[in-house]
Amino acid sequence: MALKILTQISTDKDITSEAYVRIVNYNINKAGMANFSTQTFLNEADAAQTINIALNSKIDVSFNVPLTKEVEETITVMKPVQKEVEISQTIPNPNYGQEGEPETITVTETVIQTTLEPVEEIVTKSVPDLSMVAGQDIFEFAYGKLKERLGEFFGIENIVDC
């Protein structure tokens, strides 16, 4: 499997109008990101001998495809909440009562306190989802994605399957 670019492109090796691009390796990590490594050759004959690996600024040596989906989840988090609270304090009165004993007075005041309270929030998370590649060859999937990427730069009509 490979893709051929049928329009003239320049590489670090030479100019070609039959660049041959193939996927040589892939890796899927546990976060659901697939990484595909590519090689570009001046033509199919060079690819058969694995010589003259070429570089082009628009053809990445690797590309990533997310194999994830977005899901919503309700979680409880502790958030600071400000509230008005009445606080009563008993404090000593500097004056003495009629019998010479110390007196106390109760003072009530309203203050704003910040407390942590549980609040439910809906968050969106990205989770691995391999269903888009399930039941098909991973390379067929990857070549489809590579063809789309190359088509953006060189025109989809100039990208053919080999």
ZADO-1210 file (C-alpha; in nm, 4 decimals, padded with zeros to 6 digits):
<atoms>
<atom x="00.0000" y="00.0000" z="00.0000" code="MET" pos="1"/>
<atom x="00.1142" y="00.3509" z="-00.0777" code="ALA" pos="2"/>
<atom x="00.0054" y="00.6778" z="-00.2319" code="LEU" pos="3"/>
<atom x="00.1479" y="00.8426" z="-00.5396" code="LYS" pos="4"/>
<atom x="00.1485" y="01.2200" z="-00.5904" code="ILE" pos="5"/>
<atom x="00.0966" y="01.2941" z="-00.9598" code="LEU" pos="6"/>
<atom x="00.1919" y="01.6597" z="-00.9531" code="THR" pos="7"/>
<atom x="00.5365" y="01.8123" z="-00.9506" code="GLN" pos="8"/>
<atom x="00.6857" y="01.8581" z="-00.6048" code="ILE" pos="9"/>
<atom x="01.0341" y="01.9454" z="-00.4889" code="SER" pos="10"/>
<atom x="01.2170" y="01.7419" z="-00.2288" code="THR" pos="11"/>
<atom x="01.5578" y="01.7582" z="-00.0700" code="ASP" pos="12"/>
<atom x="01.6724" y="01.4996" z="-00.3292" code="LYS" pos="13"/>
<atom x="01.5212" y="01.6295" z="-00.6542" code="ASP" pos="14"/>
<atom x="01.2029" y="01.7453" z="-00.8244" code="ILE" pos="15"/>
<atom x="00.9555" y="01.4693" z="-00.9040" code="THR" pos="16"/>
<atom x="00.6069" y="01.4275" z="-01.0431" code="SER" pos="17"/>
<atom x="00.5641" y="01.0713" z="-00.9169" code="GLU" pos="18"/>
<atom x="00.6434" y="01.0954" z="-00.5453" code="ALA" pos="19"/>
<atom x="00.5659" y="00.7743" z="-00.3620" code="TYR" pos="20"/>
<atom x="00.4505" y="00.8020" z="00.0016" code="VAL" pos="21"/>
<atom x="00.3997" y="00.5066" z="00.2316" code="ARG" pos="22"/>
<atom x="00.3250" y="00.4438" z="00.5962" code="ILE" pos="23"/>
<atom x="00.5985" y="00.2416" z="00.7624" code="VAL" pos="24"/>
<atom x="00.4924" y="00.2310" z="01.1248" code="ASN" pos="25"/>
<atom x="00.2135" y="00.3200" z="01.3626" code="TYR" pos="26"/>
<atom x="00.1626" y="00.3529" z="01.7352" code="ASN" pos="27"/>
<atom x="-00.1592" y="00.3996" z="01.9337" code="ILE" pos="28"/>
<atom x="-00.1139" y="00.5282" z="02.2872" code="ASN" pos="29"/>
<atom x="-00.3489" y="00.4728" z="02.5783" code="LYS" pos="30"/>
<atom x="-00.4846" y="00.8283" z="02.5485" code="ALA" pos="31"/>
<atom x="-00.6265" y="00.7344" z="02.2074" code="GLY" pos="32"/>
<atom x="-00.3784" y="00.9120" z="01.9803" code="MET" pos="33"/>
<atom x="-00.2585" y="00.7210" z="01.6743" code="ALA" pos="34"/>
<atom x="00.0780" y="00.8226" z="01.5292" code="ASN" pos="35"/>
<atom x="00.1709" y="00.7094" z="01.1789" code="PHE" pos="36"/>
<atom x="00.5271" y="00.7341" z="01.0429" code="SER" pos="37"/>
<atom x="00.5714" y="00.7924" z="00.6697" code="THR" pos="38"/>
<atom x="00.8474" y="00.7729" z="00.4121" code="GLN" pos="39"/>
<atom x="00.8553" y="00.9643" z="00.0857" code="THR" pos="40"/>
<atom x="01.0475" y="00.8505" z="-00.2203" code="PHE" pos="41"/>
<atom x="01.1107" y="01.0101" z="-00.5585" code="LEU" pos="42"/>
<atom x="00.9365" y="00.7177" z="-00.7302" code="ASN" pos="43"/>
<atom x="00.8098" y="00.3638" z="-00.6787" code="GLU" pos="44"/>
<atom x="01.1409" y="00.2062" z="-00.7848" code="ALA" pos="45"/>
<atom x="01.3273" y="00.3913" z="-00.5084" code="ASP" pos="46"/>
<atom x="01.0669" y="00.2734" z="-00.2575" code="ALA" pos="47"/>
<atom x="01.1141" y="-00.0895" z="-00.3631" code="ALA" pos="48"/>
<atom x="01.4840" y="-00.0619" z="-00.2839" code="GLN" pos="49"/>
<atom x="01.4328" y="00.1703" z="00.0155" code="THR" pos="50"/>
<atom x="01.6795" y="00.4212" z="-00.1262" code="ILE" pos="51"/>
<atom x="01.6559" y="00.7968" z="-00.1715" code="ASN" pos="52"/>
<atom x="01.4167" y="00.8663" z="00.1112" code="ILE" pos="53"/>
<atom x="01.3153" y="01.2221" z="00.0332" code="ALA" pos="54"/>
<atom x="01.1805" y="01.5100" z="00.2394" code="LEU" pos="55"/>
<atom x="00.9198" y="01.7653" z="00.1399" code="ASN" pos="56"/>
<atom x="00.8061" y="02.0494" z="00.3652" code="SER" pos="57"/>
<atom x="00.4376" y="01.9642" z="00.3094" code="LYS" pos="58"/>
<atom x="00.4704" y="01.5900" z="00.3672" code="ILE" pos="59"/>
<atom x="00.5210" y="01.5167" z="00.7343" code="ASP" pos="60"/>
<atom x="00.7463" y="01.2303" z="00.8415" code="VAL" pos="61"/>
<atom x="00.4679" y="01.1426" z="01.0840" code="SER" pos="62"/>
<atom x="00.1119" y="01.2497" z="01.1514" code="PHE" pos="63"/>
<atom x="-00.1355" y="01.2039" z="01.4347" code="ASN" pos="64"/>
<atom x="-00.4993" y="01.1003" z="01.4221" code="VAL" pos="65"/>
<atom x="-00.7048" y="01.1278" z="01.7407" code="PRO" pos="66"/>
<atom x="-00.9024" y="00.8123" z="01.8150" code="LEU" pos="67"/>
<atom x="-01.1149" y="00.9770" z="02.0805" code="THR" pos="68"/>
<atom x="-01.4660" y="01.0939" z="02.1507" code="LYS" pos="69"/>
<atom x="-01.6044" y="01.3652" z="02.3746" code="GLU" pos="70"/>
<atom x="-01.8174" y="01.2583" z="02.6715" code="VAL" pos="71"/>
<atom x="-01.9917" y="01.4655" z="02.9350" code="GLU" pos="72"/>
<atom x="-01.9563" y="01.3732" z="03.2980" code="GLU" pos="73"/>
<atom x="-02.1054" y="01.5271" z="03.6104" code="THR" pos="74"/>
<atom x="-01.8516" y="01.5725" z="03.8863" code="ILE" pos="75"/>
<atom x="-01.8693" y="01.7259" z="04.2325" code="THR" pos="76"/>
<atom x="-01.6079" y="01.9886" z="04.3104" code="VAL" pos="77"/>
<atom x="-01.5510" y="02.2005" z="04.6175" code="MET" pos="78"/>
<atom x="-01.5873" y="02.5682" z="04.5315" code="LYS" pos="79"/>
<atom x="-01.5542" y="02.8758" z="04.7503" code="PRO" pos="80"/>
<atom x="-01.8936" y="03.0336" z="04.8199" code="VAL" pos="81"/>
<atom x="-01.9405" y="03.3663" z="04.9974" code="GLN" pos="82"/>
<atom x="-02.2312" y="03.4004" z="05.2388" code="LYS" pos="83"/>
<atom x="-02.3507" y="03.6580" z="05.4874" code="GLU" pos="84"/>
<atom x="-02.3447" y="03.5053" z="05.8338" code="VAL" pos="85"/>
<atom x="-02.4561" y="03.6515" z="06.1655" code="GLU" pos="86"/>
<atom x="-02.2038" y="03.5896" z="06.4395" code="ILE" pos="87"/>
<atom x="-02.2785" y="03.6472" z="06.8062" code="SER" pos="88"/>
<atom x="-01.9899" y="03.6978" z="07.0448" code="GLN" pos="89"/>
<atom x="-01.9913" y="03.7421" z="07.4162" code="THR" pos="90"/>
<atom x="-01.7271" y="03.9902" z="07.5200" code="ILE" pos="91"/>
<atom x="-01.6361" y="04.1381" z="07.8584" code="PRO" pos="92"/>
<atom x="-01.7794" y="04.4823" z="07.9350" code="ASN" pos="93"/>
<atom x="-01.5238" y="04.7174" z="08.0846" code="PRO" pos="94"/>
<atom x="-01.7932" y="04.8488" z="08.3214" code="ASN" pos="95"/>
<atom x="-01.8844" y="04.6575" z="08.6301" code="TYR" pos="96"/>
<atom x="-02.2368" y="04.5715" z="08.7266" code="GLY" pos="97"/>
<atom x="-02.4253" y="04.7068" z="09.0288" code="GLN" pos="98"/>
<atom x="-02.2814" y="04.4429" z="09.2574" code="GLU" pos="99"/>
<atom x="-01.9235" y="04.4977" z="09.1429" code="GLY" pos="100"/>
<atom x="-01.9030" y="04.1869" z="08.9316" code="GLU" pos="101"/>
<atom x="-01.7727" y="04.1963" z="08.5743" code="PRO" pos="102"/>
<atom x="-02.0423" y="04.2032" z="08.3093" code="GLU" pos="103"/>
<atom x="-02.0467" y="04.0619" z="07.9606" code="THR" pos="104"/>
<atom x="-02.2369" y="04.1807" z="07.6611" code="ILE" pos="105"/>
<atom x="-02.3421" y="03.9906" z="07.3523" code="THR" pos="106"/>
<atom x="-02.2585" y="04.1554" z="07.0221" code="VAL" pos="107"/>
<atom x="-02.4115" y="04.0310" z="06.6994" code="THR" pos="108"/>
<atom x="-02.2615" y="04.1331" z="06.3675" code="GLU" pos="109"/>
<atom x="-02.3054" y="04.0293" z="06.0076" code="THR" pos="110"/>
<atom x="-01.9892" y="03.9191" z="05.8276" code="VAL" pos="111"/>
<atom x="-01.9179" y="03.7659" z="05.4909" code="ILE" pos="112"/>
<atom x="-01.7535" y="03.4263" z="05.5178" code="GLN" pos="113"/>
<atom x="-01.6083" y="03.2166" z="05.2424" code="THR" pos="114"/>
<atom x="-01.6675" y="02.8455" z="05.2778" code="THR" pos="115"/>
<atom x="-01.6003" y="02.5515" z="05.0505" code="LEU" pos="116"/>
<atom x="-01.9179" y="02.3817" z="04.9384" code="GLU" pos="117"/>
<atom x="-01.9771" y="02.0903" z="04.7025" code="PRO" pos="118"/>
<atom x="-02.1020" y="02.2024" z="04.3610" code="VAL" pos="119"/>
<atom x="-02.1936" y="01.9740" z="04.0710" code="GLU" pos="120"/>
<atom x="-02.0407" y="02.0613" z="03.7349" code="GLU" pos="121"/>
<atom x="-02.0725" y="01.9052" z="03.3925" code="ILE" pos="122"/>
<atom x="-01.7331" y="01.8639" z="03.2281" code="VAL" pos="123"/>
<atom x="-01.6468" y="01.7402" z="02.8817" code="THR" pos="124"/>
<atom x="-01.3672" y="01.4861" z="02.8624" code="LYS" pos="125"/>
<atom x="-01.1884" y="01.3316" z="02.5698" code="SER" pos="126"/>
<atom x="-01.1696" y="00.9539" z="02.6076" code="VAL" pos="127"/>
<atom x="-01.0166" y="00.6877" z="02.3828" code="PRO" pos="128"/>
<atom x="-01.2575" y="00.5457" z="02.1246" code="ASP" pos="129"/>
<atom x="-01.1191" y="00.2844" z="01.8881" code="LEU" pos="130"/>
<atom x="-01.4558" y="00.2175" z="01.7247" code="SER" pos="131"/>
<atom x="-01.3596" y="00.4185" z="01.4152" code="MET" pos="132"/>
<atom x="-01.0861" y="00.1653" z="01.3365" code="VAL" pos="133"/>
<atom x="-01.2613" y="-00.1456" z="01.4663" code="ALA" pos="134"/>
<atom x="-01.3298" y="-00.4059" z="01.2009" code="GLY" pos="135"/>
<atom x="-01.0948" y="-00.2604" z="00.9412" code="GLN" pos="136"/>
<atom x="-00.7265" y="-00.2734" z="00.8599" code="ASP" pos="137"/>
<atom x="-00.5439" y="00.0019" z="01.0498" code="ILE" pos="138"/>
<atom x="-00.3346" y="00.0796" z="00.7417" code="PHE" pos="139"/>
<atom x="-00.6440" y="00.1250" z="00.5224" code="GLU" pos="140"/>
<atom x="-00.7749" y="00.3705" z="00.7802" code="PHE" pos="141"/>
<atom x="-00.4399" y="00.5513" z="00.7970" code="ALA" pos="142"/>
<atom x="-00.3997" y="00.5751" z="00.4187" code="TYR" pos="143"/>
<atom x="-00.7439" y="00.7338" z="00.3989" code="GLY" pos="144"/>
<atom x="-00.6336" y="00.9991" z="00.6500" code="LYS" pos="145"/>
<atom x="-00.2994" y="01.0460" z="00.4741" code="LEU" pos="146"/>
<atom x="-00.4739" y="01.0856" z="00.1389" code="LYS" pos="147"/>
<atom x="-00.6956" y="01.3593" z="00.2874" code="GLU" pos="148"/>
<atom x="-00.3903" y="01.5422" z="00.4243" code="ARG" pos="149"/>
<atom x="-00.1946" y="01.5182" z="00.0993" code="LEU" pos="150"/>
<atom x="-00.5048" y="01.6197" z="-00.0962" code="GLY" pos="151"/>
<atom x="-00.5185" y="01.9462" z="00.0999" code="GLU" pos="152"/>
<atom x="-00.1734" y="02.0418" z="-00.0307" code="PHE" pos="153"/>
<atom x="-00.1531" y="01.8833" z="-00.3742" code="PHE" pos="154"/>
<atom x="-00.5187" y="01.8430" z="-00.4766" code="GLY" pos="155"/>
<atom x="-00.7084" y="01.5207" z="-00.4100" code="ILE" pos="156"/>
<atom x="-00.7212" y="01.4509" z="-00.7846" code="GLU" pos="157"/>
<atom x="-00.3384" y="01.4259" z="-00.7808" code="ASN" pos="158"/>
<atom x="-00.3274" y="01.1553" z="-00.5113" code="ILE" pos="159"/>
<atom x="-00.3736" y="00.7952" z="-00.6253" code="VAL" pos="160"/>
<atom x="-00.3695" y="00.4659" z="-00.4370" code="ASP" pos="161"/>
<atom x="-00.0967" y="00.2172" z="-00.5231" code="CYS" pos="162"/>
</atoms>
